Amino acid sequence: MRVVASLEAAHEMSVSRYGRCHWTGLAMHVARRRSPLSRLAVQSDQGAGNFRRRVWAGPSIDDVGNAWEEDATIRDLVARLAARRTPLDDAQKAIADAITGSESERQKKAKLIFAGLFKTLNDERSDVMRGIERYARKQREFSDQIRSTILQLRELHDRPGADQGRIDELTNRVEWDTRIFEERRKTMNFVCEVPVLIEQRLFALARAIQQSLE
């Protein structure tokens, strides 16, 4: 029984290490982060419009629609700005260089650029969050499977003349599954940071666009 208790403790410790990301996916995780934008993440799930208003203090983009996609220059710029491989300093400089001209021209460019960035980065963030939720659901199911095997082990140990071969088989399965579960947990903790990075980038780029209008 000591072996079973040890296996159970090892699995429960692995489960507890999910910490901030845990089973509910990203929402709980970002709610506990300290950056202002991270706190917006949970609210953003209530609607893209609300999220946009909290990130963007510039002119309304309600009349922009998909116009940014019809302008090849803006479309290419948005793709470059949204890509995380583009250093933030370079992206901010590109924004300053692009938003020039009269006040009305600068406002039009600013609205188009932000509309494109918001659509691109918000969609990317949503895709990642859905992936996290699917991953978390599979991990929860895997955890339940491991607990079920541990329960079988307990029942076997309680039986007189228990089949030692079956006990060894289930013990090895729990040890192996717990190792896999732990490796997946480490991967999930890393992936949970991705939407936060996307949000931080959107916030920084939105501020750069707004500053270009000042």
Buried (B, 14 or more C-beta within 10 A) or exposed (E): EEBBEEBBEBBBEBBEEBEBBBEBBBBBBBBEBEEEBBBBBBEBBEEBEEBBEBBBEBBEBEEBEEBBBEBEEBBEBBEEBBEEEBEBEEBBEBBEEBBEEEEEEBBBBBBBBBBBBBBBBBEBBBEBBEBBBEBBEEBBEBBEBBBEBBEBBEEBEEEEEEEEEEBEEBBEBBBEBBEEBBEBBEEBBEBBBBBBEBBBBBBEBBBBBBBBBE
